């Protein structure tokens, strides 16, 4: 493993009334060990799994998918406070990888599309501004924009925002992947259909084979079934590892799919 464990050290008693230190889950937290290339955080809404993932991202100095440091994201201020109480144990410390929330992905895709459109419009302006100048001058003026557009198209396609969310997510993730990286993902299944979730699992297996490690918050029974993954159940205090077939989330979904009418008739 790249990251072997995180230990939550004691914090000042006067912080107990402040979020996220006020959460029972945070107060019960001691240490999380990572013994598999893929570790999954599961639990009900509000169980604290995303809070812990954000704090780990802050503790390791991760960046968001838009290359913004977690330290510079104002929405992650509570996570940074908790992250300062975390001590990390590494096999090999790395800056490769990123931290991704589903909302970050959507914002990044839209920003990339906007930036590309602005560069296309600038090229049209240059065409008009330089129409009476030499071919050399025209090419020099256009070069930086053409190179940038070419790089964006090579990595993300011509219009990342025009694809379905699922297609865009898989394309973005694939283009930003670096072997040997540490990736922290918060509900990556959000834009993915069940079939695309299977494609994502296939991508994860390929990336694990290239030495990468993943810590993933998820509500998806499909992602929870990743072969060999360690699963931490955040509905228990203290947090505990559980087997896939012992997850209430999985059993509820299985029962519902087998007999949906048994559930729906009571609603």
NUMIGU-116214 format. One record per residue: residue number from 1; x, y, z of N, C-alpha, C in turn. Coordinates in steps of 0.05 Angstrom, whole numbers, padded with zeros to 5 digits. Atoms other than C-alpha are relative to their C-alpha. Layout:
<kevexs>
    n     n_x     n_y     n_z    ca_x    ca_y    ca_z     c_x     c_y     c_z
  NUM       X       Y       Z       X       Y       Z       X       Y       Z
...
</kevexs>
This chain:
<kevexs>
    n     n_x     n_y     n_z    ca_x    ca_y    ca_z     c_x     c_y     c_z
    1   00016  -00024   00000   00000   00000   00000   00017   00025   00000
    2  -00014  -00026  -00001   00022   00072  -00012  -00005   00013   00027
    3   00008  -00010  -00027  -00016   00098   00049  -00008  -00024   00017
    4   00005   00024  -00016  -00014   00045   00103  -00022   00004   00021
    5   00020  -00005  -00021  -00056   00078   00157  -00002   00030   00006
    6   00002  -00027  -00011  -00082   00142   00187  -00008  -00003   00029
    7   00006   00001  -00028  -00084   00154   00261  -00010   00027   00009
    8   00012  -00025  -00009  -00129   00206   00293   00010   00006   00028
    9  -00011  -00007  -00025  -00092   00240   00349  -00020   00016   00017
   10   00019  -00015  -00017  -00126   00274   00408  -00001   00029  -00008
   11   00003  -00029   00006  -00153   00344   00399  -00012   00014   00025
   12   00007  -00016  -00023  -00170   00400   00446  -00030  -00003   00007
   13   00027   00005  -00009  -00233   00391   00488  -00019   00023  -00007
   14   00017  -00023   00007  -00258   00461   00471  -00010  -00002  -00029
   15   00009   00004   00027  -00266   00436   00399  -00024  -00018  -00003
   16   00020   00021   00001  -00318   00384   00417  -00028   00011  -00009
   17   00025  -00011   00008  -00375   00432   00403   00000   00009  -00029
   18  -00003  -00010   00027  -00349   00450   00334  -00001  -00023  -00020
   19  -00001   00020   00022  -00362   00412   00269   00028   00001  -00013
   20   00010   00028  -00001  -00333   00362   00251   00006  -00014   00026
   21  -00008   00014  -00025  -00306   00348   00321  -00023  -00008   00017
   22   00023   00006  -00016  -00376   00346   00349  -00013  -00026  -00009
   23   00011   00025   00010  -00393   00284   00307   00008  -00024   00018
   24  -00007   00024  -00016  -00397   00220   00350   00020  -00018  -00014
   25  -00018   00017   00015  -00362   00183   00294   00029   00010   00002
   26  -00027  -00012  -00001  -00302   00232   00296   00011  -00005   00028
   27  -00009   00004  -00027  -00298   00227   00372   00007  -00029   00006
   28  -00006   00028  -00004  -00297   00151   00367   00023  -00010  -00017
   29  -00020   00008   00020  -00245   00150   00312   00028  -00003   00013
   30  -00027   00005  -00010  -00177   00120   00328   00020  -00003  -00023
   31  -00019   00005   00022  -00140   00090   00269  -00014  -00016  -00022
   32   00009   00015   00023  -00157   00065   00200   00024  -00011  -00015
   33  -00022   00013   00014  -00111   00015   00167  -00009  -00006  -00029
   34   00006   00005   00028  -00107   00006   00091   00017  -00024  -00008
   35  -00014   00024   00006  -00088  -00065   00074  -00007  -00012  -00027
   36   00007   00009   00027  -00119  -00072   00005   00002   00024  -00019
   37  -00003  -00023   00018  -00109  -00030  -00058  -00025   00017  -00003
   38   00025  -00015   00000  -00182  -00010  -00055  -00014  -00002   00027
   39   00015  -00001  -00025  -00215   00011   00010  -00025   00016  -00004
   40   00026  -00012   00004  -00289   00029   00012  -00011   00009   00027
   41   00014  -00010  -00023  -00324   00073   00062  -00030  -00001  -00006
   42   00028   00002   00005  -00398   00056   00066  -00016   00007   00025
   43   00017  -00008  -00022  -00456   00078   00110  -00022   00018  -00009
   44   00023  -00017   00007  -00520   00118   00112   00008   00029  -00004
   45  -00005  -00028   00002  -00525   00191   00095   00004   00012   00028
   46  -00006  -00012  -00025  -00495   00233   00150   00016  -00017   00019
   47  -00016   00018  -00018  -00453   00176   00178   00028   00010   00004
   48  -00027  -00012  -00004  -00389   00217   00169   00021  -00010  -00019
   49  -00021   00011   00017  -00354   00178   00115   00013   00020  -00019
   50  -00012  -00021   00017  -00345   00238   00068   00017   00019   00016
   51  -00016  -00018  -00018  -00320   00280   00127   00027  -00012   00004
   52  -00025   00013  -00005  -00266   00229   00142   00017   00000  -00026
   53  -00015   00000   00025  -00247   00223   00068   00012   00028  -00005
   54  -00009  -00027   00004  -00241   00299   00063   00024   00006   00019
   55  -00022  -00005  -00019  -00198   00301   00126   00025  -00014  -00008
   56  -00024   00014   00010  -00151   00248   00098   00012   00015  -00024
   57  -00010  -00015   00023  -00146   00288   00033   00016   00024   00009
   58  -00014  -00023  -00011  -00126   00349   00074   00026  -00008   00013
   59  -00024   00009  -00014  -00077   00309   00116   00023  -00007  -00018
   60  -00021   00009   00018  -00040   00281   00056   00008   00022  -00020
   61  -00007  -00022   00019  -00039   00348   00018  -00009  -00006  -00028
   62   00009   00007   00027  -00080   00322  -00040  -00010   00025  -00015
   63   00012  -00021   00017  -00106   00365  -00098  -00026  -00011  -00011
   64   00025   00008   00013  -00175   00365  -00129   00005  -00006  -00029
   65  -00004   00008   00028  -00186   00341  -00200   00005   00025  -00017
   66  -00006  -00025   00014  -00182   00414  -00222   00027   00012   00007
   67  -00027  -00007  -00008  -00111   00417  -00194   00000   00023   00021
   68   00001  -00019  -00023  -00133   00461  -00135   00007  -00015   00025
   69  -00008   00013  -00024  -00099   00444  -00071  -00023   00000   00020
   70   00021   00002  -00020  -00146   00419  -00016   00003   00023   00020
   71  -00005  -00022  -00018  -00113   00473   00027  -00011   00026  -00009
   72   00010  -00026   00012  -00140   00527  -00020  -00030  -00001  -00005
   73   00028   00002   00005  -00212   00502  -00024  -00015   00009   00025
   74   00013  -00010  -00024  -00255   00544   00024  -00022  -00019   00011
   75   00020   00019  -00009  -00309   00490   00027   00011  -00022   00017
   76  -00013   00022  -00015  -00259   00443   00059   00013   00009   00026
   77  -00013  -00010  -00024  -00240   00486   00118  -00005  -00018   00025
   78   00004   00018  -00023  -00273   00439   00170   00017  -00025  -00004
   79  -00016   00024   00006  -00237   00380   00136   00029   00005   00007
   80  -00028  -00007  -00006  -00170   00416   00143   00005   00001   00030
   81  -00003   00000  -00029  -00182   00427   00217   00002  -00028   00011
   82  -00002   00028  -00009  -00195   00353   00227   00025  -00013  -00011
   83  -00024   00012   00012  -00138   00335   00180   00025   00006   00015
   84  -00024  -00007  -00016  -00089   00370   00226   00004  -00018   00024
   85  -00002   00019  -00022  -00104   00317   00278   00008  -00028  -00009
   86  -00005   00026   00012  -00086   00260   00231   00030  -00004  -00004
   87  -00028   00008   00006  -00018   00225   00229  -00001  -00022  -00020
   88   00000   00019   00022  -00005   00187   00165   00024  -00018   00001
   89  -00022   00019   00002   00037   00124   00158   00002  -00009  -00029
   90  -00004   00006   00028   00066   00113   00088   00019  -00023  -00005
   91  -00021   00017   00011   00101   00058   00051   00018   00016  -00018
   92  -00014  -00018   00018   00121   00107  -00003  -00017   00025  -00002
   93   00016  -00025   00001   00098   00179   00003  -00001   00010  -00028
   94   00003  -00009   00027   00070   00207  -00061  -00018   00024  -00002
   95   00018  -00022   00007   00039   00269  -00090  -00017  -00007  -00025
   96   00016   00009   00024   00010   00230  -00149  -00028  -00006   00009
   97   00028   00006  -00006  -00065   00224  -00152  -00016   00025   00006
   98   00017  -00023  -00006  -00123   00269  -00132  -00024  -00007   00017
   99   00025   00002  -00015  -00185   00280  -00090  -00023   00009  -00017
  100   00022  -00006   00018  -00251   00279  -00127  -00027  -00003   00014
  101   00028   00001  -00008  -00322   00297  -00106  -00016   00002  -00026
  102   00016   00000   00025  -00378   00288  -00157  -00005   00028  -00009
  103   00005  -00028   00008  -00393   00363  -00156   00024   00013  -00012
  104  -00025  -00011   00011  -00320   00378  -00170   00002  -00008  -00030
  105  -00001   00009   00028  -00324   00336  -00233  -00018   00016  -00018
  106   00019  -00015   00017  -00385   00372  -00260   00010   00028  -00005
  107  -00010  -00027   00002  -00355   00440  -00246   00025   00001  -00019
  108  -00024   00001   00017  -00289   00420  -00279  -00007  -00004  -00029
  109   00008   00004   00028  -00323   00394  -00342  -00011   00025  -00012
  110   00011  -00025   00011  -00362   00458  -00350   00021   00021  -00004
  111  -00021  -00020   00003  -00301   00501  -00338   00018  -00006  -00024
  112  -00016   00007   00023  -00261   00462  -00389  -00014   00007  -00026
  113   00015  -00007   00024  -00316   00470  -00441  -00001   00030  -00005
  114   00000  -00030   00003  -00320   00545  -00427   00027   00010  -00009
  115  -00027  -00009   00008  -00245   00554  -00432   00006  -00006  -00029
  116  -00004   00007   00028  -00243   00517  -00498  -00015   00019  -00019
  117   00016  -00017   00017  -00299   00559  -00527   00012   00028  -00001
  118  -00013  -00026   00000  -00264   00623  -00505   00025   00001  -00018
  119  -00024   00000   00017  -00200   00602  -00541  -00008  -00002  -00029
  120   00010   00001   00027  -00240   00585  -00604  -00008   00028  -00009
  121   00009  -00027   00006  -00271   00654  -00602   00024   00019  -00003
  122  -00024  -00017   00003  -00203   00686  -00592   00014  -00005  -00026
  123  -00012   00006   00026  -00177   00650  -00654  -00015   00015  -00022
  124   00016  -00014   00020  -00234   00681  -00694   00007   00030   00001
  125  -00007  -00028  -00002  -00215   00750  -00667   00028   00005  -00012
  126  -00027  -00003   00011  -00142   00739  -00686  -00002  -00001  -00031
  127   00003   00002   00029  -00164   00720  -00756  -00007   00027  -00012
  128   00008  -00027   00009  -00196   00789  -00763   00021   00020   00005
  129  -00021  -00020  -00007  -00142   00828  -00727   00025  -00002  -00017
  130  -00025   00004   00014  -00085   00798  -00767  -00004  -00005  -00030
  131   00006   00007   00028  -00118   00793  -00836   00018   00015  -00019
  132  -00017  -00015   00018  -00072   00846  -00865   00030  -00004   00006
  133  -00028   00005  -00007  -00008   00819  -00834   00010  -00026  -00013
  134  -00013   00023   00014   00040   00764  -00857  -00011  -00026   00012
  135   00008   00027  -00010   00025   00690  -00852   00015  -00007   00025
  136  -00016   00006  -00023   00082   00684  -00803  -00012   00013   00025
  137   00011  -00014  -00023   00052   00737  -00757  -00027  -00013   00009
  138   00026   00013  -00007  -00017   00703  -00761   00005  -00026   00015
  139  -00005   00026  -00012   00012   00635  -00744   00012   00004   00029
  140  -00011  -00005  -00027   00052   00664  -00685  -00022   00007   00020
  141   00022  -00009  -00017  -00011   00697  -00657  -00018  -00023   00007
  142   00019   00022  -00004  -00052   00633  -00664   00012  -00024   00015
  143  -00013   00024  -00009   00000   00583  -00640  -00007  -00009   00028
  144   00005   00008  -00028  -00011   00585  -00565  -00028  -00010   00004
  145   00027   00009  -00002  -00086   00578  -00572  -00005  -00027  -00013
  146   00002   00026   00014  -00081   00522  -00623   00012  -00023   00016
  147  -00013   00021  -00016  -00033   00484  -00579  -00016  -00008   00024
  148   00016   00006  -00024  -00077   00491  -00518  -00025  -00015  -00007
  149   00024   00014   00009  -00139   00469  -00556   00007  -00029  -00007
  150  -00009   00026   00008  -00101   00410  -00585   00005  -00018   00025
  151  -00005   00015  -00024  -00078   00388  -00515  -00026  -00007   00014
  152   00026   00006  -00012  -00149   00394  -00487  -00015  -00022  -00014
  153   00014   00020   00016  -00177   00353  -00544   00013  -00027   00003
  154  -00014   00026  -00003  -00124   00300  -00536  -00006  -00013   00026
  155   00006   00011  -00026  -00138   00291  -00462  -00029  -00005   00005
  156   00027   00001  -00009  -00212   00303  -00457  -00021  -00002  -00023
  157   00019  -00001   00022  -00243   00302  -00527  -00008   00028  -00006
  158   00006  -00027   00009  -00272   00361  -00564  -00020   00015   00017
  159   00020  -00014  -00017  -00329   00375  -00516  -00007  -00018   00023
  160   00004   00017  -00024  -00325   00343  -00448  -00028   00005   00011
  161   00025  -00006  -00012  -00388   00379  -00426  -00024  -00009  -00016
  162   00022   00008   00017  -00429   00355  -00485  -00006  -00030   00002
  163   00004   00029  -00003  -00420   00281  -00469  -00020  -00005   00023
  164   00015   00007  -00023  -00465   00245  -00420   00019   00002   00024
  165  -00017  -00002  -00024  -00441   00254  -00348   00017  -00024   00004
  166  -00015   00024  -00004  -00421   00182  -00345   00024  -00003  -00018
  167  -00022   00001   00020  -00380   00184  -00409   00022   00020   00007
  168  -00020  -00021  -00007  -00347   00249  -00388   00016  -00008   00024
  169  -00015   00008  -00024  -00329   00222  -00320   00021  -00021  -00006
  170  -00019   00021   00007  -00296   00159  -00348   00023   00011  -00017
  171  -00020  -00012   00017  -00259   00200  -00400   00019   00017   00016
  172  -00016  -00017  -00017  -00235   00251  -00349   00018  -00017   00018
  173  -00016   00016  -00018  -00213   00198  -00300   00022  -00014  -00014
  174  -00020   00015   00015  -00176   00158  -00352   00023   00019  -00009
  175  -00020  -00019   00010  -00140   00220  -00378   00017   00011   00022
  176  -00015  -00011  -00022  -00118   00243  -00309   00015  -00022   00016
  177  -00012   00021  -00015  -00095   00175  -00285   00030  -00001  -00003
  178  -00029   00003   00000  -00021   00167  -00266   00006  -00025   00016
  179  -00007   00024  -00016   00007   00099  -00245   00013   00007   00026
  180  -00012  -00005  -00026   00027   00094  -00173  -00011   00023   00016
  181   00013  -00022  -00014  -00022   00147  -00150  -00018  -00008   00022
  182   00019   00004  -00021  -00066   00154  -00089  -00025   00016  -00006
  183   00025  -00013   00009  -00138   00170  -00107  -00022  -00002   00021
  184   00022  -00001  -00020  -00192   00192  -00058  -00025   00009  -00015
  185   00024  -00005   00016  -00261   00189  -00090  -00025   00000   00017
  186   00024  -00002  -00016  -00326   00212  -00059  -00024  -00004  -00019
  187   00023   00008   00016  -00386   00177  -00091   00004   00003  -00030
  188  -00006  -00002   00028  -00356   00168  -00160  -00022  -00012  -00017
  189   00022   00013   00015  -00418   00127  -00180  -00022   00020  -00008
  190   00022  -00019   00004  -00462   00190  -00180  -00007   00004  -00030
  191   00008  -00004   00028  -00458   00202  -00256  -00001  -00025  -00017
  192  -00004   00024   00015  -00452   00129  -00275  -00024  -00019   00001
  193   00020   00020   00001  -00505   00080  -00298   00012  -00026   00011
  194  -00011   00026  -00009  -00499   00008  -00272   00020  -00011  -00019
  195  -00020   00011   00019  -00464  -00012  -00337   00026   00016   00001
  196  -00024  -00017  -00001  -00416   00047  -00332   00015  -00005   00026
  197  -00014   00006  -00024  -00402   00028  -00260   00017  -00025  -00003
  198  -00017   00024   00006  -00378  -00040  -00285   00024   00007  -00016
  199  -00023  -00010   00015  -00334  -00004  -00335   00020   00014   00019
  200  -00017  -00014  -00019  -00307   00038  -00278   00016  -00020   00017
  201  -00014   00021  -00014  -00291  -00025  -00238   00023  -00012  -00016
  202  -00021   00010   00018  -00252  -00051  -00298   00023   00019  -00001
  203  -00021  -00019   00000  -00213   00014  -00300   00016  -00001   00026
  204  -00014   00002  -00026  -00198   00009  -00225   00018  -00024   00001
  205  -00016   00024   00000  -00172  -00061  -00234   00026   00004  -00016
  206  -00023  -00006   00016  -00125  -00038  -00289   00019   00019   00015
  207  -00016  -00020  -00014  -00101   00021  -00246   00014  -00013   00024
  208  -00012   00015  -00022  -00090  -00024  -00186   00024  -00016  -00009
  209  -00022   00017   00012  -00047  -00069  -00230   00025   00017  -00006
  210  -00022  -00018   00005  -00004  -00007  -00243   00009   00014   00025
  211  -00010  -00010  -00026   00008   00006  -00169  -00015   00022   00013
  212   00016  -00022  -00012  -00047   00055  -00152  -00017  -00011   00024
  213   00017   00006  -00024  -00088   00057  -00087  -00024   00018   00000
  214   00025  -00016   00000  -00160   00080  -00079  -00013  -00002   00027
  215   00018  -00001  -00023  -00201   00102  -00019  -00026   00013  -00010
  216   00024  -00008   00014  -00273   00109  -00041  -00024   00000   00019
  217   00026  -00002  -00013  -00337   00133  -00008  -00022  -00008  -00020
  218   00020   00008   00020  -00396   00098  -00041  -00026  -00010   00013
  219   00026   00012  -00007  -00470   00080  -00036  -00007  -00023  -00020
  220   00006   00019   00022  -00465   00032  -00096   00007  -00028   00008
  221  -00006   00028  -00004  -00472  -00043  -00083   00018  -00011  -00022
  222  -00018   00010   00022  -00437  -00052  -00150   00029   00006   00007
  223  -00028  -00007  -00007  -00374  -00015  -00129   00008  -00014   00026
  224  -00007   00014  -00025  -00378  -00048  -00060   00010  -00028  -00006
  225  -00008   00028   00007  -00368  -00115  -00096   00027  -00002  -00012
  226  -00027   00001   00012  -00298  -00096  -00121   00016  -00023   00013
  227  -00014   00024  -00011  -00257  -00160  -00114   00023   00008   00018
  228  -00022  -00003  -00019  -00212  -00160  -00053   00000   00027   00015
  229   00001  -00026  -00014  -00234  -00091  -00028  -00005  -00003   00029
  230   00007  -00002  -00028  -00234  -00075   00046  -00023   00020   00002
  231   00023  -00017  -00003  -00300  -00046   00068  -00003   00008   00029
  232   00004  -00010  -00026  -00307  -00001   00128  -00029   00010   00003
  233   00028  -00007  -00005  -00378   00006   00156  -00001   00024   00019
  234   00001  -00024  -00016  -00390   00077   00182  -00026   00002   00016
  235   00024   00000  -00016  -00458   00059   00211   00005  -00012   00028
  236  -00007   00011  -00026  -00422   00025   00269   00019   00018   00014
  237  -00019  -00014  -00017  -00386   00058   00327   00012  -00019   00020
  238  -00019  -00012   00019  -00329   00047   00328  -00003  -00012  -00028
  239   00001   00009   00027  -00321   00039   00253   00013  -00028  -00002
  240  -00011   00028   00002  -00309  -00034   00233   00000  -00009  -00029
  241  -00001   00013   00026  -00290  -00075   00173  -00023  -00021  -00001
  242   00022   00019   00003  -00347  -00117   00145   00003  -00014  -00027
  243   00001   00014   00025  -00357  -00169   00091  -00022   00010  -00017
  244   00021  -00010   00019  -00397  -00151   00029  -00027  -00011   00006
  245   00026   00012  -00004  -00453  -00200   00044  -00012   00007   00027
  246   00011  -00008  -00026  -00460  -00173   00115  -00010   00029   00000
  247   00007  -00028   00001  -00474  -00102   00092  -00031   00003  -00002
  248   00029  -00005   00000  -00545  -00078   00108  -00008   00012  -00027
  249   00005  -00013   00025  -00542  -00035   00045  -00003  -00021  -00022
  250   00001   00021   00021  -00528  -00096   00001  -00024  -00018   00004
  251   00023   00018  -00005  -00580  -00140   00034  -00027   00013  -00006
  252   00024  -00014   00006  -00633  -00087   00029  -00005   00002  -00030
  253   00002  -00002   00029  -00619  -00076  -00045  -00007  -00027  -00012
  254   00006   00027   00011  -00619  -00151  -00058  -00029  -00008   00005
  255   00028   00007  -00007  -00685  -00161  -00022  -00020   00017  -00017
  256   00018  -00018   00015  -00716  -00101  -00058  -00002  -00010  -00029
  257   00000   00009   00028  -00695  -00126  -00127  -00015  -00027  -00003
  258   00014   00025   00002  -00722  -00195  -00112  -00031   00003   00004
  259   00028  -00003  -00005  -00789  -00170  -00086  -00007   00030   00004
  260   00005  -00029  -00003  -00799  -00095  -00100  -00028   00006   00011
  261   00027  -00005  -00009  -00874  -00100  -00088  -00003  -00002   00030
  262   00001   00003  -00029  -00862  -00121  -00016   00007   00026   00014
  263  -00008  -00026  -00012  -00830  -00053  -00003  -00019   00022  -00009
  264   00015  -00022   00011  -00870  -00008  -00049  -00029   00001   00009
  265   00029   00000  -00008  -00939  -00029  -00025  -00004   00014   00027
  266   00003  -00013  -00026  -00924   00002   00043   00005   00030  -00002
  267  -00007  -00028   00003  -00905   00070   00015  -00025   00017  -00008
</kevexs>
